[in-house]
Amino acid sequence: MVSVRSHTADESGAGAAAGLARVAQTHNFRGGDFARWTRTCLAVIGAGTIGWRLAEEAVLSGAHVTVFDPDTGEAVNRGTQRCRVGVPKVAALVTSCDAIRPGHATGYCHDVRQVGMRALQACDIWFDCTDDAGLAWALTELSNGLARPLFRCAVDGSGELELGRVLCSSAASGHACQVCAYSVEHFLGRPARTPCQGELDNSRPPTIAGGAIAAATAGLALSLAQRLVVGTDRDAVRGHEYVLDWTNFQMIQLRLERSADCLSGHHVWECLETNVTAERGTLRELFWVAQQTLAARVTALETYLLPLNVQACCECGMVRDAVGSDRAVAPACPRCGRAMSWLTETQTELMCIEQAARLGILDCALNALGLPSGALVIAHSEDRPPLRMLLVGCEPGMAAEASHDVG
């Protein structure tokens, strides 16, 4: 995995305070704890049309951001994003934020589900700025489990309307989460991610949205987050959705109803801090830790959000046994020598100790299987609640300038 971290020295305390003096006097912070905002870290998931603007404005206002996005900038993005063609979006955005306020931005050029829970756990508020409907369930469960407010930010991608929305999912605080109103059928039939122009799958229309409505949506999301952090009008933020209808020049406020039967369960997790590292730890060690903690036989380990593939395939038709998550490098083909691809149809989220032994991975290093530092592994047993175990550490950062030519 490629990660990005700004290493430029921060501004002097006096200079930073002078630059933020006017911000501290605005309505959102007047009478609130502005210093708390400057200690806040925002997770911005998606460095696209909304995420880019939100991250820059957050840094400009004194907050810190951690950005997650696996994509690389394309020419078609240049109308709505200040990315660079051929450069990972996160690398370009971290450099842009660094130019605004040095040392306030960190980034991961990877899918947020494959980074490790600790990277998200270190952030106080999360913003889902993607157009990936598949993230809704995973991020809601994580938001509830780790007790972090989650803002869902989106714009209409049809090109027909100037429409945006910001929804605050905050079940851990006793309010509604974003899946309270949905059923199993909704998630089984959820729409696939709308592709950007230039992507391989052109069977669906591209996302078409202007920078103006994206800027308005990002600004609203940031304003709501500021009020949430410093305690101004919190009840008007949690469990609410705001719709920006710029086509008809109006904003609509909707209160979300909390459901006692919500599919997410609204559970706040208790996580066991292990001494197991991704670099040296093994599945055998995790089975042992879980069994000692639960005082019961562990039936299986779940590599949370990182299912393990158990086969790889090649264009030449060769299929071989191999184990690794999607973030692990698939092996070379023993027949033709080309790089193989994971056969995702063989993915499994649960691994029993007998299967791990049979596959020969019981004593493999966890990072060799594609598990990152700070990953979450859940132990299951027949007569105990699930045990959630966190691996040690967090994915290391790298300077944007050193890893990519971002100028």
N, C-alpha and C positions, 0 to 999 in steps of 0.2 A: 504494500500500500504506500502511496505517496502522500505525505502530509506537508503542510506548509506552516511556518511560524515566522512572525516578524521578530528580528533580533536587534532592530535599531534602537538606540537609547531613547528613553522617554524624555518628554519635555521637562524643564525645571518646574518645581512646584509653583513658583511665583508666576511663571509664564502661563502655565496651564490654568491657574486660578483666575488670572486676568482675562484669559480667553473665554472662560465659562461664566464670568460674572453676570452677563446679561441673560444667559440661559437660565441661571438660578433664579432670576426675577420673573420668569414667565409664569402664566397661570398654573400650569401643571405642577410647578415646584414651589410656588409661593406658599409659605406656611408648612411645607413638607420637608422631608429630609433629602436635600439635593446630594449631600455627600454619599448617601446610600446608593443613589443612582450611579454615581461615578465608580462605585465598587461592584456594580452589577455586570454580569456577563450574559449576553444574549446568544442563544444558538440560532443561527440563521441557516435553515435547511433549504437549499436551492439558491444558487447565485445568478438567477436570471433576471427577468424584467422587474419583478418586485424585490427580490432578495438583495440585488445589487444596491438599489436605492435605500432600502431599509438599513443595510449594514453601514453604508457611508454616513447616513444621517445619525445613526446611533453613535458612531465613533465621534462625529462632529459635536454631539451633545454631551460627550464625556464618558459614555459607557464603553464596555469592552464587548467584542463579538468573536464568536467562533463559527466559521462558515463550513458547510458540508455540501459538496457537489462533485460528482464524478465526471462532468462533461468538459469538453474543450470548446473554446470559442470558435464560431464559424462566421463567415461573411454575412450570412443572413441574420445573425444576431445583432449586427452593428446598428440597426435602426432603433433598437430599444435598449441596448446594453453597451456600456463602455468596456467591453471585453476586447481581447486581441486574438486575431485568427491564429489557430494552431497552438495557443497557450491555454492551459487549464484555467477555467473561469475562476477557480478559487485562488490560484496564484496571482492572477491579475488583480482580483479584488483585494486581496491582502496587501499587495503593493500600493494600491490606490488608497486604502484606509491608512496605511503607514505614512503616506504623504500628508494626510490630514492630521493625524495625531499618532506619532510613533509609538509602537509597542502595544497598541490597543486591539490588534487583530491577529487571530490565529485561524488556520484553515486546514481542512482535510480534503484532498482530491479523491474522494471515495463516497460511495453510497453510505448514508448515515447508519444504515442497519448493519454495516460491516466494519465499523470503526471500533466498537467496544463501548460498553455502557458507561464507563467512567468519563469518557469525553463528554457525553451528554449530562451525566450527573454533575459535572463541574459547572454547568450553566444554570442560571437562575430561572430564566424564561426561555421558551422555545417558540420559534416561528416556522411554520411549515409554509414555505413559499414555492412549493413545487406544483406541478399539475399532474401529480401521480396519485390517483385515487387509491392505489394499493398501499400507500403509506398511511392512510387514515387510521386503519385498525391498529397497526404496529405502534404508531406514535401515540395514539390515545391510550393504549395499554401501558406504554412506557411512562407517559405523562401521569397517569393515575398511580402506577406502581412506585415511581420515584418522587411523587408529589411535586411536580413541576407544572406551572400553568403553560398551556399550549395555545398559541394563536394560529388559526388557519387563515391564510391570506390568499385571495384568488381574484382573478379578473375574468370576465367573459371572453372566451377565446374564439367566438364565432366571427368577430369583426362587424357584427350587426349592431351591437350596443356598447355604450361606454358604461360598463357596469362592473363594480368591484364589491368585495365583501371581506369582512374581518370577523372571525368568530373566536371567542375566548372559551376554551374547554378547560374546566377547573374542578373536576370531580373531587379531588383530594381536599378541597376547601369547603365541601358540602354543597357545591353547585352542580349544574349539569355538565356532562362531557359531550363531545361532538357526535357520539354514536348513541346517545340516549333515545333518540327517536327512530332508530333503525332496527330492522329485523335481520334474521339470518339470510333470508331471501335477498335482501338488498346487497349484502356483501358477496353472496355467491354470484349475483348478477351484476356486480359493480363494473362500471365502464373502465376500459383499459386506458392507459396513459395516452393523452393526445400528443402525437409526435411533433417535433419542430421540423421546419422545412430543412431538407438536406439529409434527413435520417433515412435509413434503408427502407423502412416500412412506409410506403406512400399510399397505402390503401385507405388511410384516414386523413382528413384535412389537417393542415398545420394549425398551430395556435396563432391566432391573429388578434393582437391587443396592442394598443398604443401606449407610449410612455407616459402620457398625461394621466390616464386613469390608473396606471401602475404607480405613479408618483403619489397620487392622492390616496391610494390604498395603503401604500407603504407608510405614508405620513400618519394616517389614521391609526394603523397598527402600532406605530412607535408612540404616538400620543397616549393611546390606551395603556400601553405597557408602562409608560412613565407614571401614569396615575395609579396603576396597580402597585408599583414598587414603593412610591412615596406615601401612599395611603389616601390619595385624593379621589373621591368618588369610586371606591373599589366595587361597591355594589352595582354600579352601572357598567362595570367591565366584566366581572366574573359571570359566566353563564349567559352571556349575551352575544348576539350577532348584529353587526351593523352592515347595512347594504347601502353602497354608494351608487345612486342612479344618476350619473352625470348626463345621460341622454335627456332626462326630464328635470334635471337640476334639483334633486332632493336626496335626503339621507333618511333611511328607515332604521329604527331600533327595534330589535326583536328579543324577547326574553325566552331562553330555552328552558323547557320543562325537564327537571331531573326525574329520571325513571328508576324506580326501585328494582325493576327487572332488566336493567341495562345489560347488554351482552358483555360489556367490559367488566362488569362486577364491581367497579369503583374500588378495587382493592389497593391499599398502600402496602408495598412489599417490605418485608424484613429480609435483608441480604446479609449473608455470612461473609465477613472479610477473611479470605483465605490467605495463606502464605504461598500459594501456588502461582508460578509465573508462566507466561506463555512460552518463554524461551527454554525452560528446563522442566516444567511440569508435564505430566502425562495423564492420560485417562485413568490409568491404574491408580495414580495418586489421588485423583478426584473421587473415584469410587471409594477409596479408603477414607478420605476426609468425610464424605457424606455418610458412610456407614457408621463411623465413630460418632458423628454429631447426632444422627437420627437414632442410633442404637437399634437399627433394623436393617434388614437386607434391602439393598438398593436394586430395583428392578431395571432401571435405565437412567441414562444421563441425556438431557436435552440441551443441545448447543443452541441457545436461544437466538433466533433470527439468523442463524448461520447453519442451515442444514448441511449435512455431509453428503456429497456425491460418493458413490461407491464404484462407479465405472467411468471410463473415459473412452472417447471414440475418435476416429481419424477419418479424413476425407477418403482415404484409400479403402475404407470399409472395416478396418481393424477395430475391435473392441477389446479392452483389457480391464482387469480389476485394478482400481486405484482409488484412494480415499482422500478427499479434501473438500473444503467449502468452496464456494464460487470465487473467493478472494485468494485461494491458493493457486499456484501454477500447476496446470495439468502436465503429466509426463510426456516425454517424446514417444512417438510411435516406434515400437520395436521392429516393425516391418519396413517402413519407409523413412523413418527418422524425423518426420515433420512433427510440429507441435500438435498435440491432441487437444480436444475440447472436452469439458465435463459433460457427461450424459445426465442431464438434469432430471430425466425421468426416473433415475435411480436414487434421487435424494431421500434422505431419511433424517428426521428431526430427533428421533430417539435411538440410542445405541446401548444395548445391553452388554454386559461384560463378556458374555460368551461370543457374541457377534464381533466385538472389538478384538478378542483373541483370535478368532477365526480369520479376520481380515489382516491380522498382523500389525495392528495399530495401538495395541494396549500400552506399549511402552514408547511410542513415538512422541517427540516433543509436540506440544499443542500448536505452536506456531507453524510447524511443518504440515499440520492438518488444516491450516488456514484460520486458526483462532487468534485474534489479536490480544495484546495486553489489555487488561480491563474488561475482558469479555465476561458475559453472564452465562453460567451453566446451571441448569436446574436438575436436581436429583429427584427421582420419583421412587416411591416405595408403595407397598400395598396397604399399609395401615398408618401412614404418617402424611401430614401435609407436605406439599412440594418444598424442597429446600433450595433456595436460590443462593448460589455461590459466585462471588466476584473474584476474578483473577487479579493479581497484583498489577499495579501500574497503569499507564495510559500510553497510547501510541505516541512515539517521539515526533517532535516537530522538526522541520527543516526550514532554513531561510529561503524565502521565495526567490531571491536573486541567485542563490547558489544552485537551486534545483531546476530553474527554468529561466530562459532569456525573456524577462518581462520588462527590462529597460527602466 
